[in-house]
């Protein structure tokens, strides 16, 4: 079997998670990595696990010249410069079969559009990695409910959420580098999966037309003095100066252009989830049928009492962003597969080897970025935003949320 030789730009948390996914597929190997930190350790781990002959390259240009595809797994604020270097290498002769970019595509519409334009300049096949659309439970419910959809009609309401106790890296907490708070970080997941699940069977990804969006933001936990101080001590980020939202919830209304039917997708995300760890929750309602997904419901549970707590291994070996190492714990023994990372890698490799874009190209990531920015705008103005208004669409092209500008204190009231 032909394998896609992928090179990773970045050797942090997401690269390690993607490596766990690649271990489960046959049509991709990790051929190289470049990163300011952790590249040698990452490459050694890849070779030890027989995931590919991973070599460390000094820069993006050298990596691009020696692999079939590159995967951008570096921080959000570096994306434009990285992409420009990749495109320059391709124009100089590098033979790339494809390019992968982890969500979110950009911190705002201007950045996301620039990435799409750069990929087009170099005639690159692309994959926007939004793993939740590739989740096996999402695919299974769509297949299982296909007869009901065809007979009764499509889903009318989908609710989706991703919640945990907060990101791993300091830059994720910094709204000027990350692009905002939890809405930029995880709202893109929930907005994308809601739009996808509502889309009638057999229709394109963007078939349903966004009509309006409402959104509320909050700084409910990490703006309190105790947690602010902890964040400053542990991550070096000062939320008294540049806070970001740790909670968001909103609603997007879509219209079926063929039938005129109005459907809705609700999204909720937080960095203040105080249960076992990361939870993805989705449910949908159609005429006479429904589905529900909850990733904290696992076939494996373990119990660790106080007497044995000191012997507990890394809590995150049981569940990403686990918040406890004792008590009754839910264990997801294959998170990379459950969350869709395995399938998105396999699909992208197949697409690139066949000379086409992946299921989700970068242009789709641009559309998700528009909806995320519209949600920020709705929250700032405290009103529902009309997405059919050409004036709003033009404004979104250059709009940068106040939180992303480092002006979170103006829109996120907090004590002290």
N, C-alpha and C positions, 0 to 999 in steps of 0.2 A: 504493500500500500504506500502510495506517495504521501509524504508528510510535509506540512508547511513548517518551514524553519522560521520561528518567530523570535524577534529581539525585543526585550523589554526595556523601556526607558523609565527607570525608577526601580528601587529594590525594597520598597516599604511594605506596609501591611497588605495593600491590594495585590501587589505582585506575588506575595507568598500565598494569598488566597487563590489567585488565578493558577499558580503552580499546582496547588492541590486539585484544582479542577482538571488541568491538563493531564495529570497522572491517570485520569479515568477515561481518556480518549486515545484513539489510535492515529489520528490524522494530523497531529501537531506535536512539535518538539521545541524546546527552548534552546535556541542556538547562541544567544548572546544577551548581554545586559550592559547598560551604562547607567551610572547613578553617582551622585555626589557622596552618598553614604551607603554602606552595606552591600556593595556590588560583589566583593570577593566572597563574603559569607553566603550570599544568595547563590552565586554560581557554584560554590562548593556543594551546597544543599541540592541543587538541581542535578549535578553530576552524581552525587551519592544516591539519589533516588532514581537514577537512570531516566530522567525526563528530557535529556538532550545533552549535547556536547557544549554546554554553556561556557562561552568565553567572555571575559570582561574587556570592554572596549573603552578607550579614553574619552570618547565623545559621541554625540549623536551621528555625526557624519560617518565615522568609521563603522559604527554599528549598522547604519543604513546600507552601507556598501557590501555587507557580509551576511545579510539575512534575506528571507523571502518577504517578510512582513514585519512591521514595527508596531508595538503596542505602547501607547502613551499612558503610563501609569504614574506620572509625576504630578506635583501639586497644581491646582487650578491656575494660579497666577503665572505659571511658567509656560502655559500651553502655546501661546502665540509664537514665542521665540523658538520653542522646540519644533513646532510645525514649520516654521520658516527654514530652519536648518535641514529638516527632512526634505522639503521641496527643493532646496538648493542642491542637495546631494543627488536627488533624482534627476534634476536637470543636467547635472554634471555626469550622469551615466549610471547611477545606481539602479538596479533592476528590481523594483519592488512589485510584488503581486498584490499587496494590499496594506491598509493602515487601519489600526484599531485605536479608538479613543474612548476611554472610560468616562462615564457620566460624571458631572454635567459637562456638556460640550463646551460651554463658556460661562463666565460669570455674569454676562449680560448678552443682549442680542447682538450688539456690535462685534463682540469677541467671537460668538458662535458663528456669525455670518462670515467673518474673516477666515475661520478655520475651514468652512465649507468652500470658500473661494480658493483658498490655497490648495486644497485637495483637487479641485477642478483644474487649476493651473497645471498641476503635475499629472493630470489624467489618472489619478489614483482610484482604485476600488477601495471602498471604505466600509467600516463597521462601527456603529455607535453602540457601545456596550451598556445596555440597560437590562440587567440580568433578570429583573422580575417578570418581564414579558416571556422569558424563556423557562420559567418555573414549571416543573412537571405537574404540580397541582393545578396551575392555571390552564395548561394544555389539556389535562384530563377532564376538568369540568366542562371545557368547551366541547370536547368530543362526546362526553357523556350526555350533555344537554343539547346536542345538535338536533335530534328529532323534535324536541320541545321548541327550540328556536325556530325551526322551519315551519312548524305547525301553528304555534301560538304567537310568534313574533320575538324580536330580540329583547335583551335585558333593557329595563327602563331606569334602573338605579344601581350604581356600584359605589361601594364605600371601601376605601383602601387606606392603610396606615402602615408606617414603619416607625418604631419607637425603641429607644434604648437610653442608657444613662449618660451618653456623651461620647465624642470622638476620641481616638487614640492620640493624634498628633497635635502639637500646639497650633500649627498653622490652620487647622480645621476650625479652631475657636476664633481666629482672627477674621472678622468680616471683610476687612480690606484685602486680605489675601485669598480667602476661601470664596468670597462673593456674597456673603450674608451669613445667616445662621442655619437653623434646621430646615427652613423652606428651600434654600438653595442646595443644601447637602442631601436631603432625603425627600423633600417635596417633589423633586423631579421624578423619583421612583413612583410615588403614589399617583401623581398626575398622569404619568405615562400608562400605568397599568389600568387605571380607571378608564381612560380613553379607549384603550385596546379592548378591554372586556365588553364595553358597550357597543363596539363596532359590529354591525351585522355580519354574519358568516359570508365569506367570499369577497368582502369589500376591502378596498385598500386601507392602509393604516390611518390615513388622514381623511377618510370618507366622511365621517361625521364632522360637521362644521361648528367650531366653537362660537358660541353666541355671547356669553357673558361670564364673568368671574367675580366672586366675592371672596374675601379672605380676612381673617383676624390673626394678628401676631401677638405673642406675649413673652415676657421674660419673667417666668413664674418661679423658677428655682434658682438659676445661676445668677440672678440679680440680688438675691438675699445676702446680707453681709457675710454670714458664715461661708456660703458656697462661693461668693465672690473672692474671699480671701483664699480659699482652697484652690480655686482656679489660678489665681495669681501665683501662689506658692508652687503648685504642681506643674503648671503649663506656661507660666510667665506671661499670661494674657490678663490685662487689667480691664474688667468690665465696668469699672467706674468711669472709664474714659471712652472706650469703644465697645459698647455692648452689642450683642447680636441676639436674635430671638431664639428661645429654647422650646417654643411651642408655636404651632400654626394649625389652623383649620380653615377650610374653605369649600366652595362649591363651584363647579364649572358646568355650565349648561351647553348642550350640543343639539344640533338640529340635523335630522336626516333629510338630505336634499331631495330625495326621491319621494318620500312619503309625508314630509313635514313634521314627523313625530319629534317631540322634545324629550330628551333624556338627560339625566344628571349624574355627575360623578363627584362624590365628596372625598376630600383628602384630609388627613390628620397626621401630624408628625411631631415628635418631641425628643428632646435630649434630657428628659426628666422622668423617664419610665423607671419605676421603682420595684419592678417585679424581677423575674429570674435573669433577664438579659434582653438581647435583641428579640423583638417580636414583630413579625409581619402578620397583619390581619386584613383580609379582604372578604367581602361578601357582596352578592348581587341578587337583585330581585327582578324576575320576569313575570309575565302573566301566567300564574299557575305553577311556577318553579323557582328555585333559588339555589345558591351555592354559598359555602363558607369555608375559608382557609384560615388556620391559626397555627403558626409554626412553633408555638410553645406546647402544642399537643404532640407528644412524642411516644413512640412505642417503648422507649426506654426511660425509666426514672431511677435515680439512685438516692440513697439517704446517707448522710454523713452526720453523725452525732458530735456533740461537743468534745467527747473524749478522743475522737479520731480526727478532729479538725486540723490539728497541727501537722498531720501527715498528708493533708490534701494537696494534690497536684495543682498546677496552674488552672484556675477556675475556667479560663477561656478555652481550655481543651474540651470542655463539655458543651459550651455555648458561647458564641461570639458576644463579647461585652457582658459576660456574666457578672452579676453583682454580689454573689455570695459563694462561699466555699464550704458551707455546711447546711444541714437541713435537707428537705426534699427538693431535689434538683432535677429539672428536665434536661435530658441529654440528647442533642441532635448529633448522631455519629457520622453524618456526612453532610455538613452544612453547604459545602461547595456545590453539591448536586441539588440539594433541596432548594437553594436560593436561585438556581438557574445558571450558575457560572459554567458548569460542565457543558450544558447544551449550547450556550452562546459561543464558547470556544470551538466546539465541534462544527457548528453551523458556519461560523466565520471561515474556518479552515477549508471546509467544503466549497464555500462560495469563491474564495480567493483562488483556490486550485482550479476552479472551473472558469476563472476570468470574469467574475461578476461581483456586484456589491452584495454585502451580507443582507440578511433579513431587515436589519435596521441600519440604513446608511447615515452618514453625518447629517444629511438634510433633515432627517427625522429628529435628530438631536436639536437642530435649530428650532423646529416647531415646538418642542418641549420647553426650550429656553424661553420662547415667547410667552408661553402660558405661565411659567414661573415668574417672569418679570411682570406680567399682567396681574398676578396675585399680589406681588409686592406693591404695585401701584394702587390696587384696590384697598389694601390695608392702610397705606399712607393717607389716602383720600377718604377713608372710611365710607366708601360707597361702592356699589356694584359697577364694574367696568364693562362698557359695551364693546365687545370685540368685533362687532360688525361696522364700527365707526372708523372710516378711513383716517380721521384725525388721530384717533387712539393708536391705530396701527403704525402711523408715521412716528408718533411720539415714542412708541416702544423701541424703535430702531436705535435711538440714542439715550434712552432712559437708563439711569443708574440709581438703584435704590439708595435712600439716605443711609441705611444700615451699611451697605457696601462701601459708601463713601466715608465711613467712620463717624457718622453723625447719628448713631443709634440712640443717643440720649434724647434726641428730639422727637422720636417716635416710640420709644420704649420706656414709659415712666417706671421709676423704681425708687425705693427709699435710699437715702444717703448719697 
